[in-house]
């Protein structure tokens, strides 16, 4: 993006001076720039970006060039856009993006964790833009909330259809900015669309979309004390302006399962995506607008790392915002919860996990290994529900480890854009270093390395080998803390009580898994485990039809199912003496 600069002292082309003085946007392809701007070295140009020379903030909608969807993209660089069938997904015509030109809010780069190439540059917004977004959201609330459930359902359904039609491009954007294998990205796109489909259907259910119930009155006539008096109505109403802060590891899935129910209920939504993965959110919102969802009903705030705190604080403390939904770390969730307390704001939190994976002696070992693989190494172990702590019955530990080692050795680590890749990079070099340090600590403390345990620097700085370590101490950080990496830590147990105690020995309570063929044990253990989600003989547990969420320090509230809809409505009780 070109930034404002002095005109004096150099010879500028006449078209350049005219547009600069009149405040008109200057639109140049990289080739045109090189031919016409001899002062190119003094400035920063990104391939396929439109250029504005206004000294004040520039709205992206003003800079967009009509009819040039295929060769000018604001948000994506050529590294990304050349892979897309529909380049317009990242065009400049997304409404309500304000480009800052100075200070901390300069556009920031989106770097692919696999190749370390810049795949996009995105505007960084601050408190001012956040306040404006909140005002627009509040202004549009009344008209959106007064629409019928059927109307909202049709728009959300159309949005889902567009997402599925553009699934290939969205998955490429996702893989390039977060690194997960292209097949996983495609799976996430369809997973997110399933939430939109589900909440499109929920929007027309009377109990969800502003409907209510007429209940028998409990009041008696004051004269005879037995004749019913009056009418009682219980109504469900949209809670109002809602804010969502979403993570980088599921850049569409988390947006879909927050925005879907919010819009279905009649709320307006403001989403702040991770600064690491804003491009997927931009593309998804563009499709929402194409589906007919009003631009002020679903807004997006992108911010770099330094600006994120002021954006988050404004969303939490502003009394106009009635609901905050956050998916991310426990530490940040606690801070947001404190900030929301000033306005007694409703909060939904899906926070960290440290999932145990128990394999009892009566389990089918092959089934257990398949479940373990699907849970542990998906997205390079960077999910809140992936199994971290493997608690294996002593009698089958060797058999389990032998089979699991063979499966892990079959993983193909590499560029997520390649079809053969089954595990991509971690998100940042810092994430890799954190995992590597914990593995080395565990080994020094006496753990045995079965497989992996090293950085794959020959591939890139964000790659770490899929790892298995056994005999890990309970006091080791890699056991007691959420790993968020491709490391399976193994300990053994001898009886059921011991296994349950080990699994529950954590402040987290999101997901837990166990494998058994004994139906009595399945019910007994499920009831004793302190988790919001229990997976039995399987490692894939999330669905739009099921309530997702944790207990203890893993969060508050539920996403998915009809319970996810109740997070966005208020209950109003009306008594009528008629």
C-alpha positions as semicolon CSV with decimal commas, in nm:
position;residue;x (nm);y (nm);z (nm)
1;X;0,000;0,000;0,000
2;X;0,138;0,343;-0,088
3;X;0,146;0,584;0,200
4;X;0,120;0,967;0,172
5;X;0,447;1,143;0,097
6;X;0,563;1,496;-0,006
7;X;0,524;1,607;-0,368
8;X;0,809;1,859;-0,371
9;X;1,155;1,801;-0,509
10;X;1,069;1,534;-0,768
11;X;0,916;1,514;-1,114
12;X;0,587;1,326;-1,099
13;X;0,371;1,217;-1,394
14;X;0,083;1,459;-1,455
15;X;-0,183;1,193;-1,395
16;X;-0,019;1,122;-1,061
17;X;-0,017;1,485;-0,944
18;X;-0,375;1,543;-1,055
19;X;-0,508;1,244;-0,867
20;X;-0,306;1,321;-0,559
21;X;-0,425;1,681;-0,540
22;X;-0,788;1,588;-0,598
23;X;-0,780;1,301;-0,351
24;X;-0,870;1,047;-0,620
25;X;-0,742;0,693;-0,584
26;X;-0,447;0,593;-0,799
27;X;-0,495;0,248;-0,949
28;X;-0,187;0,082;-1,090
29;X;-0,089;-0,271;-1,170
30;X;0,266;-0,362;-1,063
31;X;0,380;-0,334;-1,427
32;X;0,222;0,010;-1,466
33;X;0,385;0,121;-1,144
34;X;0,730;0,022;-1,263
35;X;0,680;0,199;-1,598
36;X;0,530;0,521;-1,464
37;X;0,675;0,575;-1,118
38;X;1,051;0,634;-1,123
39;X;1,031;0,704;-0,751
40;X;0,915;0,350;-0,682
41;X;1,205;0,269;-0,444
42;X;1,085;0,541;-0,205
43;X;0,756;0,365;-0,151
44;X;0,606;0,031;-0,070
45;X;0,398;-0,142;-0,337
46;X;0,235;-0,478;-0,293
47;X;0,140;-0,675;-0,602
48;X;-0,230;-0,655;-0,693
49;X;-0,313;-0,375;-0,448
50;X;-0,498;-0,061;-0,545
51;X;-0,320;0,250;-0,426
52;X;-0,462;0,558;-0,257
53;X;-0,274;0,878;-0,187
54;X;-0,524;1,041;0,044
55;X;-0,374;1,171;0,363
56;X;-0,674;1,061;0,566
57;X;-0,815;0,713;0,623
58;X;-0,943;0,553;0,304
59;X;-1,248;0,334;0,275
60;X;-1,168;0,023;0,072
61;X;-1,499;0,054;-0,111
62;X;-1,378;0,389;-0,249
63;X;-1,057;0,237;-0,384
64;X;-1,210;-0,063;-0,558
65;X;-1,203;-0,056;-0,935
66;X;-1,531;-0,177;-1,089
67;X;-1,500;-0,457;-1,338
68;X;-1,145;-0,550;-1,241
69;X;-1,217;-0,835;-0,999
70;X;-0,971;-1,069;-1,169
71;X;-0,656;-0,859;-1,158
72;X;-0,669;-0,625;-0,860
73;X;-0,702;-0,752;-0,508
74;X;-0,661;-0,548;-0,197
75;X;-0,626;-0,808;0,070
76;X;-0,441;-1,091;-0,102
77;X;-0,098;-1,077;-0,264
78;X;-0,027;-1,261;-0,587
79;X;0,109;-1,553;-0,382
80;X;-0,249;-1,616;-0,272
81;X;-0,469;-1,480;-0,549
82;X;-0,297;-1,679;-0,823
83;X;-0,426;-1,998;-0,658
84;X;-0,790;-1,885;-0,660
85;X;-1,058;-1,948;-0,918
86;X;-1,255;-1,647;-0,793
87;X;-1,009;-1,373;-0,701
88;X;-1,293;-1,133;-0,617
89;X;-1,331;-1,306;-0,279
90;X;-1,052;-1,079;-0,156
91;X;-1,131;-0,768;-0,360
92;X;-1,145;-0,415;-0,233
93;X;-1,522;-0,389;-0,236
94;X;-1,588;-0,510;0,118
95;X;-1,775;-0,229;0,292
96;X;-1,670;-0,055;0,611
97;X;-1,298;-0,120;0,607
98;X;-1,106;0,191;0,704
99;X;-0,739;0,193;0,607
100;X;-0,524;0,377;0,858
101;X;-0,217;0,549;0,720
102;X;-0,004;0,626;1,022
103;X;0,082;0,515;1,373
104;X;0,023;0,164;1,503
105;X;-0,273;0,106;1,275
106;X;-0,082;0,071;0,950
107;X;-0,182;-0,228;0,734
108;X;-0,029;-0,548;0,861
109;X;0,100;-0,851;0,675
110;X;-0,050;-1,198;0,680
111;X;0,229;-1,456;0,660
112;X;0,180;-1,816;0,550
113;X;0,323;-2,041;0,824
114;X;0,421;-2,300;0,566
115;X;0,620;-2,091;0,319
116;X;0,673;-1,777;0,532
117;X;0,557;-1,573;0,232
118;X;0,332;-1,271;0,268
119;X;-0,008;-1,378;0,138
120;X;-0,202;-1,064;0,223
121;X;-0,206;-0,723;0,385
122;X;-0,503;-0,618;0,588
123;X;-0,614;-0,291;0,753
124;X;-0,547;-0,261;1,122
125;X;-0,834;-0,096;1,305
126;X;-0,837;0,054;1,651
127;X;-1,074;0,193;1,911
128;X;-1,213;0,460;1,676
129;X;-1,314;0,208;1,410
130;X;-1,451;-0,026;1,677
131;X;-1,674;0,248;1,818
132;X;-1,800;0,324;1,468
133;X;-1,876;-0,043;1,409
134;X;-2,068;-0,064;1,736
135;X;-2,273;0,244;1,642
136;X;-2,359;0,101;1,301
137;X;-2,447;-0,231;1,458
138;X;-2,679;-0,062;1,708
139;X;-2,842;0,148;1,435
140;X;-2,920;-0,161;1,227
141;X;-3,043;-0,373;1,519
142;X;-3,405;-0,261;1,524
143;X;-3,472;-0,328;1,157
144;X;-3,290;-0,663;1,162
145;X;-3,455;-0,782;1,483
146;X;-3,799;-0,698;1,342
147;X;-3,756;-0,922;1,036
148;X;-3,926;-1,260;1,029
149;X;-3,745;-1,578;1,115
150;X;-3,817;-1,702;0,763
151;X;-3,649;-1,398;0,611
152;X;-3,336;-1,443;0,821
153;X;-3,341;-1,815;0,753
154;X;-3,340;-1,760;0,377
155;X;-3,045;-1,521;0,395
156;X;-2,838;-1,752;0,616
157;X;-2,923;-2,046;0,390
158;X;-2,814;-1,846;0,084
159;X;-2,491;-1,760;0,263
160;X;-2,428;-2,129;0,327
161;X;-2,493;-2,210;-0,038
162;X;-2,238;-1,951;-0,151
163;X;-1,984;-2,085;0,097
164;X;-2,023;-2,435;-0,041
165;X;-2,003;-2,311;-0,400
166;X;-1,675;-2,136;-0,316
167;X;-1,541;-2,409;-0,087
168;X;-1,234;-2,475;-0,300
169;X;-1,114;-2,114;-0,291
170;X;-1,196;-2,064;0,076
171;X;-1,001;-2,376;0,168
172;X;-0,699;-2,246;-0,025
173;X;-0,713;-1,913;0,155
174;X;-0,741;-2,096;0,486
175;X;-0,449;-2,329;0,418
176;X;-0,223;-2,049;0,302
177;X;-0,284;-1,836;0,610
178;X;-0,305;-2,101;0,885
179;X;-0,112;-2,393;0,735
180;X;-0,351;-2,683;0,784
181;X;-0,361;-2,943;0,503
182;X;-0,595;-2,853;0,219
183;X;-0,817;-3,153;0,291
184;X;-0,862;-3,037;0,651
185;X;-0,940;-2,685;0,530
186;X;-1,203;-2,815;0,291
187;X;-1,349;-3,018;0,576
188;X;-1,367;-2,706;0,791
189;X;-1,545;-2,511;0,519
190;X;-1,815;-2,778;0,498
191;X;-1,821;-2,804;0,878
192;X;-1,881;-2,429;0,907
193;X;-2,150;-2,442;0,641
194;X;-2,328;-2,711;0,841
195;X;-2,367;-2,461;1,127
196;X;-2,516;-2,205;0,890
197;X;-2,758;-2,469;0,761
198;X;-2,853;-2,571;1,113
199;X;-2,919;-2,217;1,233
200;X;-3,102;-2,126;0,915
201;X;-3,345;-2,400;1,018
202;X;-3,349;-2,285;1,382
203;X;-3,442;-1,932;1,277
204;X;-3,792;-2,043;1,177
205;X;-3,862;-2,242;1,492
206;X;-4,100;-2,044;1,716
207;X;-3,905;-2,126;2,031
208;X;-3,584;-1,987;1,881
209;X;-3,674;-1,690;1,663
210;X;-3,867;-1,464;1,896
211;X;-4,148;-1,705;1,969
212;X;-4,263;-1,795;2,315
213;X;-4,528;-1,977;2,508
214;X;-4,856;-1,910;2,678
215;X;-4,850;-2,085;3,014
216;X;-5,128;-2,152;3,264
217;X;-5,148;-1,864;3,506
218;X;-5,042;-1,939;3,865
219;X;-5,240;-1,643;3,995
220;X;-5,574;-1,691;4,166
221;X;-5,862;-1,451;4,200
222;X;-5,835;-1,257;4,526
223;X;-6,202;-1,314;4,608
224;X;-6,245;-1,689;4,595
225;X;-5,877;-1,787;4,591
226;X;-5,921;-2,055;4,326
227;X;-6,032;-1,896;3,999
228;X;-5,744;-1,839;3,757
229;X;-5,665;-1,473;3,696
230;X;-5,485;-1,317;3,400
231;X;-5,255;-1,453;3,130
232;X;-4,883;-1,533;3,137
233;X;-4,667;-1,515;2,825
234;X;-4,298;-1,606;2,805
235;X;-4,118;-1,452;2,507
236;X;-3,773;-1,495;2,355
237;X;-3,607;-1,181;2,218
238;X;-3,275;-1,117;2,045
239;X;-3,022;-1,002;2,302
240;X;-2,898;-0,716;2,084
241;X;-2,556;-0,613;1,956
242;X;-2,310;-0,902;1,991
243;X;-1,932;-0,923;1,959
244;X;-1,722;-1,226;1,872
245;X;-1,346;-1,277;1,896
246;X;-1,238;-1,583;1,701
247;X;-0,912;-1,785;1,688
248;X;-0,670;-1,867;1,407
249;X;-0,695;-2,246;1,424
250;X;-1,053;-2,263;1,290
251;X;-1,086;-1,932;1,104
252;X;-1,427;-2,011;0,951
253;X;-1,572;-2,279;1,177
254;X;-1,567;-2,054;1,483
255;X;-1,722;-1,763;1,294
256;X;-2,002;-1,983;1,159
257;X;-2,101;-2,125;1,495
258;X;-2,111;-1,779;1,654
259;X;-2,250;-1,557;1,379
260;X;-2,497;-1,819;1,256
261;X;-2,707;-1,834;1,574
262;X;-2,666;-1,463;1,642
263;X;-2,812;-1,362;1,306
264;X;-3,079;-1,631;1,326
265;X;-3,194;-1,496;1,662
266;X;-3,216;-1,140;1,528
267;X;-2,892;-1,005;1,675
268;X;-2,632;-0,800;1,492
269;X;-2,274;-0,926;1,499
270;X;-1,928;-0,771;1,508
271;X;-1,643;-1,018;1,454
272;X;-1,280;-0,961;1,538
273;X;-1,083;-1,249;1,377
274;X;-0,730;-1,345;1,475
275;X;-0,462;-1,120;1,330
276;X;-0,298;-1,438;1,201
277;X;-0,594;-1,546;0,985
278;X;-0,808;-1,247;0,878
279;X;-0,829;-1,337;0,509
280;X;-1,068;-1,629;0,556
281;X;-1,296;-1,402;0,759
282;X;-1,288;-1,135;0,487
283;X;-1,384;-1,387;0,218
284;X;-1,659;-1,537;0,435
285;X;-1,810;-1,197;0,512
286;X;-1,803;-1,103;0,145
287;X;-2,016;-1,409;0,068
288;X;-2,253;-1,313;0,349
289;X;-2,303;-0,971;0,191
290;X;-2,354;-1,131;-0,150
291;X;-2,624;-1,348;0,008
292;X;-2,809;-1,033;0,112
293;X;-2,712;-0,999;0,477
294;X;-2,690;-0,622;0,544
295;X;-2,335;-0,493;0,579
296;X;-2,401;-0,333;0,920
297;X;-2,567;-0,646;1,055
298;X;-2,247;-0,849;1,013
299;X;-1,930;-0,642;1,050
300;X;-1,563;-0,730;1,062
301;X;-1,285;-0,562;1,258
302;X;-0,931;-0,659;1,162
303;X;-0,647;-0,550;1,386
304;X;-0,280;-0,624;1,424
305;X;-0,139;-0,767;1,744
306;X;-0,071;-0,432;1,910
307;X;-0,417;-0,296;1,830
308;X;-0,603;-0,611;1,934
309;X;-0,609;-0,522;2,303
310;X;-0,783;-0,186;2,253
311;X;-1,035;-0,341;2,013
312;X;-1,111;-0,622;2,257
313;X;-1,139;-0,385;2,551
314;X;-1,386;-0,161;2,368
315;X;-1,601;-0,456;2,266
316;X;-1,603;-0,583;2,625
317;X;-1,655;-0,255;2,811
318;X;-1,893;-0,077;2,575
319;X;-2,244;-0,105;2,725
320;X;-2,407;-0,103;2,381
321;X;-2,263;-0,450;2,322
322;X;-2,485;-0,695;2,509
323;X;-2,299;-1,021;2,447
324;X;-1,937;-1,129;2,403
325;X;-1,842;-1,468;2,261
326;X;-1,476;-1,566;2,269
327;X;-1,279;-1,872;2,166
328;X;-0,915;-1,876;2,268
329;X;-0,678;-1,916;2,559
330;X;-0,791;-1,940;2,919
331;X;-0,574;-1,646;3,022
332;X;-0,727;-1,412;2,765
333;X;-1,075;-1,545;2,840
334;X;-1,038;-1,454;3,207
335;X;-0,929;-1,101;3,113
336;X;-1,223;-1,054;2,876
337;X;-1,461;-1,183;3,142
338;X;-1,330;-0,922;3,388
339;X;-1,370;-0,645;3,132
340;X;-1,725;-0,757;3,052
341;X;-1,822;-0,746;3,419
342;X;-1,836;-0,365;3,419
343;X;-2,149;-0,373;3,206
344;X;-2,271;-0,712;3,333
345;X;-2,245;-0,838;2,979
346;X;-2,346;-1,192;2,889
347;X;-2,036;-1,396;2,808
348;X;-1,974;-1,721;2,621
349;X;-1,622;-1,859;2,656
350;X;-1,469;-2,160;2,485
351;X;-1,123;-2,175;2,636
352;X;-0,827;-2,406;2,663
353;X;-0,828;-2,779;2,712
354;X;-0,587;-3,051;2,812
355;X;-0,778;-3,354;2,693
356;X;-0,711;-3,698;2,833
357;X;-0,741;-4,008;2,616
358;X;-0,800;-4,323;2,823
359;X;-0,764;-4,671;2,674
360;X;-0,904;-4,945;2,899
361;X;-0,789;-5,305;2,885
362;X;-1,115;-5,415;2,721
363;X;-1,080;-5,169;2,431
364;X;-1,031;-5,257;2,068
365;X;-0,673;-5,135;2,023
366;X;-0,708;-5,070;1,650
367;X;-1,019;-4,860;1,711
368;X;-0,838;-4,677;1,990
369;X;-0,539;-4,595;1,769
370;X;-0,763;-4,469;1,488
371;X;-0,949;-4,246;1,733
372;X;-0,622;-4,123;1,882
373;X;-0,480;-4,030;1,543
374;X;-0,790;-3,838;1,436
375;X;-0,785;-3,642;1,759
376;X;-0,415;-3,583;1,823
377;X;-0,252;-3,480;1,496
378;X;-0,530;-3,289;1,324
379;X;-0,411;-2,935;1,251
380;X;-0,069;-3,037;1,390
381;X;-0,225;-3,083;1,734
382;X;-0,337;-2,721;1,746
383;X;-0,698;-2,766;1,852
384;X;-0,861;-2,708;2,187
385;X;-1,010;-3,059;2,193
386;X;-0,714;-3,262;2,068
387;X;-0,591;-3,538;2,298
388;X;-0,279;-3,439;2,492
389;X;-0,255;-3,689;2,778
390;X;-0,275;-4,056;2,681
391;X;-0,364;-4,276;2,977
392;X;-0,318;-4,638;2,869
393;X;-0,387;-4,954;3,067
394;X;-0,057;-5,112;3,160
395;X;-0,145;-5,447;3,001
396;X;-0,192;-5,300;2,651
397;X;0,055;-5,011;2,650
398;X;0,313;-5,183;2,428
399;X;0,051;-5,303;2,180
400;X;-0,106;-4,957;2,163
401;X;0,227;-4,777;2,120
402;X;0,348;-5,013;1,848
403;X;0,035;-4,956;1,641
404;X;0,027;-4,583;1,705
405;X;0,396;-4,544;1,616
406;X;0,332;-4,708;1,279
407;X;0,042;-4,473;1,209
408;X;0,239;-4,164;1,311
409;X;0,528;-4,268;1,086
410;X;0,283;-4,266;0,794
411;X;0,202;-3,898;0,842
412;X;0,331;-3,678;0,560
413;X;0,451;-3,347;0,702
414;X;0,481;-3,059;0,460
415;X;0,316;-2,789;0,253
416;X;-0,055;-2,786;0,330
417;X;-0,139;-2,703;-0,032
418;X;-0,012;-3,043;-0,147
419;X;-0,276;-3,317;-0,158
420;X;-0,039;-3,576;-0,010
421;X;0,030;-3,368;0,303
422;X;-0,145;-3,501;0,614
423;X;0,013;-3,267;0,870
424;X;0,110;-2,908;0,809
425;X;0,314;-2,653;1,003
426;X;0,253;-2,502;1,341
427;X;0,134;-2,144;1,335
428;X;0,452;-1,955;1,437
429;X;0,817;-2,020;1,526
430;X;0,731;-1,927;1,885
431;X;0,471;-2,204;1,897
432;X;0,731;-2,453;1,774
433;X;0,985;-2,339;2,032
434;X;0,729;-2,370;2,312
435;X;0,654;-2,732;2,223
436;X;1,022;-2,818;2,169
437;X;1,116;-2,677;2,510
438;X;0,846;-2,877;2,687
439;X;0,947;-3,200;2,513
440;X;1,313;-3,151;2,608
441;X;1,215;-3,072;2,968
442;X;1,012;-3,393;2,988
443;X;1,301;-3,601;2,850
444;X;1,544;-3,447;3,100
445;X;1,295;-3,536;3,374
446;X;1,299;-3,901;3,266
447;X;1,046;-3,939;2,983
448;X;1,130;-4,178;2,698
449;X;1,119;-4,048;2,342
450;X;0,944;-4,300;2,116
451;X;0,926;-4,094;1,798
452;X;0,993;-3,742;1,672
453;X;1,095;-3,483;1,926
454;X;1,269;-3,243;1,688
455;X;1,216;-2,937;1,474
456;X;1,197;-2,999;1,100
457;X;1,398;-2,694;1,001
458;X;1,483;-2,845;0,663
459;X;1,115;-2,792;0,571
460;X;1,068;-2,458;0,744
461;X;1,082;-2,276;1,080
462;X;0,724;-2,370;1,173
463;X;0,748;-2,746;1,134
464;X;0,781;-2,992;1,422
465;X;0,792;-3,369;1,390
466;X;0,488;-3,564;1,515
467;X;0,604;-3,693;1,849
468;X;0,530;-3,966;2,105
469;X;0,686;-3,970;2,453
470;X;0,610;-4,214;2,735
471;X;0,665;-4,232;3,111
472;X;0,597;-3,861;3,138
473;X;0,585;-3,727;3,492
474;X;0,256;-3,578;3,607
475;X;0,450;-3,270;3,719
476;X;0,597;-3,211;3,373
477;X;0,470;-2,898;3,200
478;X;0,391;-3,093;2,885
479;X;0,152;-3,309;3,090
480;X;-0,001;-3,048;3,318
481;X;-0,041;-2,773;3,056
482;X;-0,219;-2,764;2,722
483;X;0,038;-2,867;2,460
484;X;-0,114;-2,721;2,142
485;X;0,125;-2,916;1,927
486;X;0,179;-3,261;1,767
487;X;0,296;-3,438;2,083
488;X;0,132;-3,742;2,244
489;X;0,232;-3,790;2,609
490;X;0,179;-4,140;2,753
491;X;0,136;-4,270;3,107
492;X;-0,007;-4,600;3,228
493;X;-0,268;-4,701;3,486
494;X;-0,381;-5,022;3,653
495;X;-0,743;-4,964;3,757
496;X;-1,043;-4,755;3,661
497;X;-1,033;-4,523;3,961
498;X;-0,670;-4,437;3,891
499;X;-0,743;-4,357;3,526
500;X;-1,035;-4,130;3,614
501;X;-0,832;-3,950;3,881
502;X;-0,551;-3,887;3,632
503;X;-0,792;-3,760;3,368
504;X;-0,967;-3,524;3,610
505;X;-0,642;-3,388;3,755
506;X;-0,650;-3,063;3,557
507;X;-0,811;-2,722;3,578
508;X;-0,946;-2,774;3,225
509;X;-1,270;-2,950;3,148
510;X;-1,342;-2,926;2,778
511;X;-1,308;-3,265;2,605
512;X;-1,205;-3,612;2,716
513;X;-1,190;-3,943;2,530
514;X;-1,189;-4,306;2,631
515;X;-1,206;-4,643;2,460
516;X;-1,392;-4,943;2,596
517;X;-1,632;-5,214;2,479
518;X;-1,795;-5,256;2,822
519;X;-2,130;-5,075;2,816
520;X;-2,153;-5,060;3,195
521;X;-1,808;-4,904;3,214
522;X;-1,897;-4,661;2,936
523;X;-2,188;-4,517;3,135
524;X;-2,005;-4,530;3,466
525;X;-1,690;-4,355;3,345
526;X;-1,879;-4,098;3,137
527;X;-2,061;-3,978;3,448
528;X;-1,743;-3,949;3,655
529;X;-1,531;-3,755;3,407
530;X;-1,526;-3,379;3,468
531;X;-1,568;-3,254;3,114
532;X;-1,829;-3,088;2,897
533;X;-1,768;-3,329;2,608
534;X;-1,696;-3,702;2,628
535;X;-1,588;-3,894;2,318
536;X;-1,612;-4,274;2,333
537;X;-1,428;-4,493;2,081
538;X;-1,390;-4,195;1,848
539;X;-1,176;-3,883;1,818
540;X;-1,411;-3,659;1,618
541;X;-1,675;-3,516;1,847
542;X;-1,802;-3,184;1,712
543;X;-2,125;-3,133;1,517
544;X;-2,367;-2,848;1,457
545;X;-2,641;-3,059;1,615
546;X;-2,456;-3,106;1,945
547;X;-2,384;-2,861;2,231
548;X;-2,011;-2,782;2,237
549;X;-1,847;-2,638;2,548
550;X;-1,654;-2,707;2,864
551;X;-1,666;-2,685;3,240
552;X;-1,414;-2,575;3,504
553;X;-1,169;-2,326;3,346
554;X;-1,254;-2,435;2,992
555;X;-1,537;-2,190;2,960
556;X;-1,900;-2,090;2,990
557;X;-2,197;-2,154;2,765
558;X;-2,248;-2,382;2,467
559;X;-2,217;-2,351;2,091
560;X;-2,405;-2,567;1,846
561;X;-2,748;-2,729;1,881
562;X;-3,053;-2,541;2,002
563;X;-2,856;-2,451;2,315
564;X;-2,625;-2,242;2,100
565;X;-2,927;-2,035;1,997
566;X;-3,030;-1,964;2,356
567;X;-2,696;-1,787;2,409
568;X;-2,826;-1,504;2,187
569;X;-3,176;-1,453;2,325
570;X;-3,325;-1,302;2,638
571;X;-3,631;-1,440;2,814
572;X;-3,910;-1,193;2,887
573;X;-4,207;-1,280;3,107
574;X;-4,532;-1,086;3,058
575;X;-4,830;-1,097;3,294
576;X;-5,160;-0,955;3,170
577;X;-5,451;-0,904;3,407
578;X;-5,720;-0,948;3,145
